[in-house]
Amino acid sequence: MKAPQSPPRPQASARIQVLSASDTLGARVSGIDLSQPLTDTDFAVVLRALGEHGVLCFPGQPIGPQALRRFSMRFGTLQVTPIGQMPGVPDVSVLSNILENGRHIGIPDAGQDWHTDMSYNAVPGFVNVLVAQQVPVRDGVVLGATEFANTQAACADLPADLLARLEGLTAVHDINKFWEHMRREKGSPRPPMTAEQRARHPASRHPVLLTHPISGRKVLYVNPGFTERIEQLPAADSDRLLQQLFDHILQPRYRYTHRWSVGDLLLWDHIGTWHKALADYRHDEHRLMIRCQVMADRIFDPAFTRQAFAAA
């Protein structure tokens, strides 16, 4: 007897809708259920949309840690963060200002200045995936938004002579720079990094200019949070050049703000964006997110993107 054939897989383009959120960055994605494993076709559509828009919001996706973990692992290996690990699921972290028994249930001050996650790693970050479980609201106004900046668009607008100057330069990135900044400037309750934490997260080096593995566009791969210096320049020249690049990227025309709703799943690209969490809410106005951080250990492999896009 002939075995029944599986029904044909529906074309993602017929179901999945990707609508731009702004001219700069961001899109809203509907017609997909992230509590279920993605088909190869759907993953290819999401990956292409990520390369085009940089920040993707999937509204109405109140998924738990296991589904979040499964979705995130499609993009690469998950990083275990130094603090904020979810009990029993160490590669899912909790971001929250909620206190229980006098202690925060997660990281209360995550991302409260401009940066791109994991640039301090030898293998840097590729994407962040966050799900909003509680969002602070005051007088009908949603607080705790996340701001983004487009480092691909900013790079495209650099003068040719400056772009040529950046070719071949490398920058040092260090997690301790951001860590100590949060303690000194933001009143963070986090203690200094231990010797063991420092040993697990040594400084790393990356080119100042990268080619984005999805879009093929040039990217300025420096950020105020973790980038300490440009190796080939004297300290004063490095400081001036980095500040020039930071000021350029933070122009309003490259920025986008996402205002959260409960159940939003936000996926964003670390290679082509910066982000910053707005701490405009009080300690009694609760914000709770669960998060996965995905490393760029696969996305720069042409075989990975070739296989992913073959399904589209």
N, C-alpha and C positions, 0 to 999 in steps of 0.2 A: 504494500500500500504506500502510495506517495505521501510523504510528510507534508502537512500544510505549511504554506509559506507565511513568513511574518508579514504583517501589513506594512506597506511602504511608510517610511518615516516622513512626517509632515515637514514641508519646507519651512525653515525658521522665518524667512522673510514674510510669510503669510500670517504668522502669529505675532512675532516680536516687533514691537513698535519702538523706534528710537527717535525721540524728539529733542532737539537742541534746547538747552536751558538758557544759553546766552551766546553772544557772538565770540566770546573769549574761550570759555571752557564749559563743560558740563552737558549732560543729557539725561532725560528720564526714559527708563526702559520699562515697558509693560509687555504682557503676554507671555510671561515665563514664570514658572514656579520653582524657586531656588531651594525649596525643601526637598525636592527630588533631584536625583543625579542628572546632570546635563547630558544631552546627546552631543555627539561630536559636532553636529551641524550647529546646534545652539551655542556651543562653546566658541566656535569659529566666529559666529556673528557677534558675540560679546567681546571677543578679543579685537576684532576689527573696530567695533564701536569705541573701545577703550583707546586704541591708537589714534582715532580721529578726534574724540571729545575729551580725553584725559581723566574726566570724573563722571562716573555713571551712578545715578540713583535708581534703585529698584524699589519703588514704594510698596507698602503693604506686604512686606516679607518678614514677619516676626519670627524668624527661625531661631532655633536653639544652638548651643555650642557644637554639637556633633554635625548638624547640617551645615553650619558656618564653616567648620573645619573641612568637611568634604568638598564644598564649593571652592574654598580657597586653595586647596591642594591641587586643583586643576592647573593653577598658574605656576606652581613651583614648590620648593621645600619651605615649610613653615619655620619661622624663627621663634625660639623660646626667649622671651624677654627677661631682663634681670629682675624685674619686680612686677607685681600685679597678675601673676599666673592664676588661672582658674583651677581650684582644687580638682585633681583627677584628670585635668585636660591642660597640661602645662603650655601647649602651643596656642591656647586661646587665653587672652588676657582680658581683664576687667578694668574699665575706665569709669571711675565714679567718685563723687564727693560724699557719698552716703557713709555715715558712721554706724557701726554696730559694736556694742560693748566697748565704746571709746576708740575704736580703730576703723580706719577706712577699709571698705570691702574691696577696693580696687585702687588704681592710680588716680589721685585726685587732681593732678596738675599736668596731665599728659598733653604735650604738644602746644603749650601756651606761648609759643613764639615761632617765627618763621623757620622752617627746616624742611628737609625731606628725609624720611625714616631710613635708617640703616646705611646711610652713605659712609658711616664709620667702619663698616664691615669690608673685608677683602672681597667678599661677594656681596654687593650692595642690595638694597631693597628693590623689588619690582612693584608690588601693589600692597595697599592696605585694604582690608575688608572690615567694615564696622556695621553693626546692627544696633539701632536705637531702641532701648527698652523703656527708658524714662527720659523725658525732655523737660527742662524747666520752662515755665510760662509765668509771666507776671503781667497782670492787667490785660490779658489777651495777646501779649507779645511774646513770641517764642525767643528764648535766650539760648546761649551756648552754641551759636552757629560755628561753622568751619569755613575759613577763608582759603582760597587757592590762588596760585599765580602760575602762569603758563611760561615755562622756561624754553619751550620750542619756539613760540611766537616771538618771545623776547630775543632769542638768538638770531632769528631770521631778520630782525630789524637792526642788528648791529652794523656799524660802518665797516666797510670791507677792510680797511687798514687795521681796525681793532680785532676783527675776526682773524686776520692773518697773524696778528701778534699772539693770539691765544693758541694757535696751532702748536702742538707738541708740548704744551705746558701741563704739569701735573700738580694736583693740590693734595694736601694732607687733611684728613678728616678724623676727628676724635670725639667719641661720645662724652668724654669728661668735660669738654668745653660747654656743651649744652647743659649737662648735669649741674655743673657749678654755677652757670648762669641762672638756672632756675632757683638754686639755693640762695644766691646773692641778691638777684634783682627781683625775683618773683615771690620771695618768702616761702619757698617750697619746704614742706616738712620732711622731704627725703633726706636721709643721712648722706655723708660723703660716700663715694664708691669705695668698697673695700679693695684690698690688694688682690683678692681672688677675682672680684668683678673686673678690675682693671686688666688683670692677666688674661681673662676670657675675652676682653674687648680691646685689643691693642689698636693703635692708630693705623689707618690704611691710606693708600694712595690711589687716586683715580685721575684720568685725563680731565682737564677743564672742559674740553669739548668732546661730547659723545655723539654717535649716530644712533638715533632711536631705532630699536630693533623692529618696531611695527610700522611706523610712519616713514622711516628712512630720512627724517629731517635731523638737522644738527640741534643739539641740546647744550645749554650751559649747565654743566654738572658741578656747581658749587652752591652752597647755601649758608645763610648766616648762623644756623644752629650748630653745625658740626665742622665746617671748613675753617681750619686754623691758618693756613698759609699756602702760597704758591711756591713750590720748592725752588724754582729756577731764579727767583727774584730776591733781592735784599728785603729785609722785613718791612721797611717803610714803603717800598715800592709795591710789595705784595698787599699790604693793608690798603693802599690807595686804589689799586686795581680791583681788589675784591669789593671795596665799598662802591666803586663805580658800577660794577656789575650788579651788586645788590640793589642799588638805587634804580638802575635801569629796569630790572625785572619787576620791581614793586610799583611801577607806574600803574595808575588805575586801569589803563586800557588792557592790561594783561591779567586782571584779577576778576575773581568770581566768588560769590558767597553762597554757601548752601545753608538754608535754615531747615533744621531737622523736624520730622514728624515721627511719632512712635511707629515702629515697623519699617522705617526706611533702612534699606541696606545700601551702603555707599561703598563703591569700589573705585579706587583711584590709583593712578599711575605715578610712582615715585620718580621715574626716570625723567618725565617731562613736566613735572609740577613741583611746587612747594605747597605747604599748607600750614595753617595756624588755627588753633582752637581759641575761640573768644571766651574769656573768663568773665562774662558780664552778669553772672548770677551769684546769689548768696549761698552760704553753706547749707541753709535750710531749703533751698530750691534745688531739688535733686535732679541730677543727670546721671544716667547709667547706660553704658555701651559695652558690648562685648566685641572683641577684635581679634583678627588674625593678621599677622605680618608675613608677607611672602617674599622670599629671596629671589634675586635675578639669576638663579643658577641654571635655568632652562631657556629663558626668553632670548638670550643672545646666541643660542645655538640655531643656525638656519634650519636644521632638520626639524626642530620643534615647531617653528612657525610654518614651515612648509607642510608638515603633517597636519597641523591644526587647520590651516586655510584650505587644504585639499578637500575638507568635508563641507565647505561652504558652497 
